Amino acid sequence: MAQRIESVDLLRGITIAAMILVNTPGSWSHVYPPLLHANWHGLTPTDLIFPFFLFIVGISISFAYKNAQNNRTTYKKIAIRSAKLIGLGLFLNAFLPYYPFIDELSTLRIPGVLQRIGLVFFISALLFLNFNWKILFATGIGILIAYWLFLGFVPLPDGSLPTFERSPNNWANYIDVQLFGKHNYKADYDPEGFLSTLPSIATTISGILVGKLLSGIDKNKNFLLLFAVGLLLLISGEAWNLYFPINKAIWSSSFVLVTSGWACVLLALVYYCTDVQQIKFGNIFKYLGTNAITIYFLSSLLSKCFYLIELHPNTSLHEYLYENLLTVIPDKKLASLLYALTVIGFYLYAGYFMYRRKWIIKV
């Protein structure tokens, strides 16, 4: 990226910190509601995090491949990076910190966060290299409309009418069960499933288009356009919500519009402060964002280790630390939150440590 956009780096780091916050509570039984996903339809702050990251992936594609050659060498690099992300995701799903270190393959979860990032990155980068912004825009809109029509109106193989509810008659769930069987997150669906990956490409395309907007030289105009686009997306998403409910689990079309809208609004505000007004703040989050995938992978790996390593019979390392925290802070939800904040503090320092030593690990 020839010209760094301070706000994008900052937002990437904040998003990773938010990912760690919601993924590592002291106890899943004691979490404040905003730090949990919506049960099905609806939207919480936690539901914004993953689409924000894919949105930023789109912006990064727009800058990183702006002057790239559209040839086999570039395609190979994109494919290798995608394969690495998918491989790391599968490793996290399989990893156990003791012998045998591979989980039961018959029920190993195949979809996942990193797998979706890898697949969406691959497709979106190829689209960016081959098409102009008008075709990208049309592609994103076409994906959202086609997804809505398919999930809402095409009968299932047995002739039953489809539904947007969590049921076997939901096309996204139906295909995941047929395709992955026992290899899903839940028996009846996967939040990073196969069909719902399609609209997540539209989320990344929205980031690509914003990246093109940010490449303009008029920073004040960029801020106003970005804010206006965000509001337009929010209004459109809320209107579509009347017909296709906002839902992260199936990554509904209205969910794409609303989350991309919030991403635009938040980015506009951060952009105005950092890139227009040159107000410097939150560098610690920029350091975290420099090694975003690495930090996310390490946090997921170590969190799993903390749950699986037993210090005492039936007491994991994670439980031991949380229970000791409860002796100081008896409020279980507050203690659970402070545990997560402590974990974030560790990774913020890790990001700073890696940045100062110029350890930038590109996946």
N, C-alpha and C positions, 0 to 999 in steps of 0.2 A: 504494500500500500504506500504509494508515493507521498500522499498527504494524510497525516493522521487526523482523525476526527475524534477529539477529546471525549465528546459525549457518548460516542459509540463504545469506546474502550471502557468508560465509566459504567455505562448501562450493562455491558457484558459482565463486569465484575459484580455489580449489584445482583444481577440475575443468578450468578453462580452462588453467591452468598445466600440468596433466598432459597435456592435449591437445597443447600446444606441445612438451612434452618428447618425446613418442613420435613426433611428426610431423617433427621437425627434428634427427635425429641427424647427426653428422659424416659417417658412412658407413653405408648400409643393410647393408653386408656385415660390419659390426663393431658389433653391438648386443647388449647383455645380454639373455638370453631373456625376463625379466619385462617388458621394454619392447617386446616384439613380440606380435602377436595369435597366438592358437592357430592351428595349421595348418588345423584343421577343428573336430572336437569338442574340448571342453575349455575351460578358462578360465584366463586370465592376468590380472595386474593391469591390463594395457592394455585388455583386453576390458571392464573395468568403466567406462571413462571415458565413452563415448558414452551408455550407458543412464543413468549418473549425471546427465548433462546433461539428458536428456529427463525424468528423474524431477524435477529441479529446475524444469524448464519447467512441469510439472504443479503443483508447489507455487506457483509464481508466478501461474499461471492462477487458482488458488484464492483468492489474495489480491487480485490485480489486478482481477478481475471479480466480487468478492464482492458489491459493491453496484451493479454495472453494470445499466443498463436493458436488458431483453431486447427490443431493437427493431432496426430496420433500420440505424440509425446505428452501433450497436455492432457489428453484423454486418459493416458496411462497413469499419470500422477493423480488425477481425480479418482480413478478406479482404485488405486492403491490406498489412498487416504480413506475412501469409503469402506474398503475391505478391512482396514485396521480398526475403524470405529465399530463395525459390525462384530469383528473378532473380539474386541475388548468387551463389548456388551455380552456376548455369549460366555466369555470367560467369567464375568461377574455373576452371571446366572448359575454357572456350574461350580464356582470356587467354594471349597471348604478348607479351613485352615488346619486340617489334620488328615491323616491317611484314612481312607482313600480321599484324595483332594478333589475328586470329580463327583458331583452329585449324581443321583440316580438318573441315568439317561432316559429312561422310559417316561419320566415326568419333567424333564428339564425344560424350563420355559424358553421358548425360541424368540418371541418378540421382546422388546425392551427399549429403553430410552436411547441408549447409544446406537442400537440397531436402527431405530427410526431416524436418528440424526444422520447416520451413514448413508442410508438409502435415499433420504430426502436431499441431502447434499449432492449426491451423485446425479440424480435426475435434474435438480434445479441448476446445477453448474452446467450441465450439457444444454439445457434450455437457454441459459444465459449466453452461451458461446454461439448458439446457432440462430437466435431470433432477436429482433429488435423489441423495444419496450411495448409497442402496440400489440404485437403478437403475444408477448408475455402477459400483458394485461388481459387480453382476450382469453388466453389459456387459463389464467387464474379464475376468471368469472365463469368460464365454461365448466371447469372442474366443480365449482361450487353448485352450479345449477344442475349439472348431471348427477352429482352425488345426492342432492335433495330429491330429484325426480326418481332416482333408482331406489333409495331407501324408503321413500314415501308412497310410491305408486306401483312398483313392479311386484306382482304376486310371487310368493315363494314357490318352490317346486311342487309342493303339495296343494297349491292353489289358494292357500290362505293369504289374507291381506297383510301387508307389512305394517309394522308399528315402530315408533321411535322409543318405546319403552324398553326396559331391560327384560327381554323375553326371547324365547327361541324364534319368534317371528320378526325380530330385528335383523335386517340383512347383515349388518356389520358383525353382530354376534354369531349369526348363523354361519357365515363364511369362516370366521375364526375357529369355530368348533369343528366344522368340516375339514378345514385345512390343517389345523394344529392339534386337534383332539385334546389330549391331556397336557399338551405343551403350552397351555395358556396360563395367564396370571390367575384367573378364576376359572371355575368349571364351565361357566356359560359365556365368558367374554374376556377380552384383553384390552386394556386402555391404550396399548400401543399395537393394536392388531393390524391385520393386513389391509382391509378395505379402508379403515380410517386413516391410513397413511396417505391416501390419495388427497384428501383436503388439506393435510398438513403441508403438502407441496405448495398449495395455494398460499399458506401462511408464509412460507419462505419466499415465494414470488413477490408477495407484498413487501418483504424486506429488500429484495432486489430492486424493486421500483423506487423505494425510498432511498436506497443507495445511489441510484441515478439522480434523484432529486438533490441529494446532498453534494453531489459533484459540482453543482453550480457555484458561481463565484460570489453571488450576492447573499451573504449570510442572513441578513434581516429578512429578505424575501423567502429564503429557505425556511426560516423559523415560522413565518406566517403560513406558508403553504403546508408545511408539515402539520401544524396545529389544525388547520382547516381540513386537511385530509383525515386526520384523526377523528375530528368531530363528525365528518360525513360517514366514516366507517362505523362509528358508534351508533349513529342514528339508523343507518341501514341495517346493522346487525340487530338492533332492538326491534325494528319493524319486522324483520325476517323471523325473529324469535316467536312471533305470533303463529307462524305456520311450520317452522322447523326449530324446535326448542334449543336454546343454548345448552350445549352438553359437551364436556371435555372427553368423556369416555368414548363417544363415537365421533368426536371432533366435528361436530355439526357445522354446516355452512355459516349459520348465524354466529357460532362460537368463533370461527375464523375471523369474521368481520369485526366482532366486538373486541376480541383480544388484540387484533392488529390495530384497531382504533386506539385502545388504551396504550399500546406500545408507541404509537405515533405521538400521542399527547404527552406521555412521559418523556420520550426522547426529545420532543420539541422544547419542553421546559428545561431539560438538562442541557440541550444544545444552546439555548439562549444564554444560560448562565456561563457555560464553559467556553463555547466557541465564539459567541457574539460579544458578551460582556467580559470575557477573559477572567472570570472569577474561578480561582483554583480551589477545588475542594474534593474530598473523597479519593485522593491518590491511592490510598490503601486498597480501594476496590479496583482501581486500574491495574495494580500489581497482581491482584487475584485474577483478573480477566486476561492477563497476558498468557497464563498457562491454564486457561479455563477447563479444557477437556481433561488435562492431567490432574488438576485439583479435584474435579468432579469424580474421576475414576478412583483416585486415592481415597477420597472421603467415603465413597460407596464400599470400597474394598475393606478399609479399616473398620467401618461401621459394622460390616458383616462379621469381621473377625471378633469385634467386641461382643457381639451377640452369641457367637459360637464357642468362644473360649471360656471354659468353666474354671472359676477359682475354687468354688466349693460345689458339692453336689446340688444340682438344680439352681445354681446361681451363676449367671454369666458375668463376665467382666463388666459389661454394660449395666446390668442390674445392680452389681455391687457398687459401682460409682454413683448411680442414681440414688440408691437407698442411703448411702452415706451423705449425699447432698440433702436428703429429706430430714436428716437429723439437725441440719442447720436451718433449712427452710421448710417448715411443715406443710405449707400450701403446695399440694401436689402438682397443680397446673403451673404455678409459678416456678417450682423447682424443675419441672420438665422443660419449661422455656429457657431457664437459665442454663440448664445442661446443654441445650442446643446452641445457645449464644456462646458458651464456652468453647464448643466445638468450632463454631465459626471463627472465634478469636484465634484458635490454633491455626486454622487454614489461612486466615488473613496474614498471620505472621509467616507462614510457609510461603505464601505468594510473594510477600515482601522479600523474604530471604532468597528465593529463587531469582527474583527480578534484580536484586542488587548484585548477584553473582552472574547475571546474564545467562541463567539457565532457562532457556526458552525451548520447551519440548514440543515440537510440532507433530501432531498425530496425523 
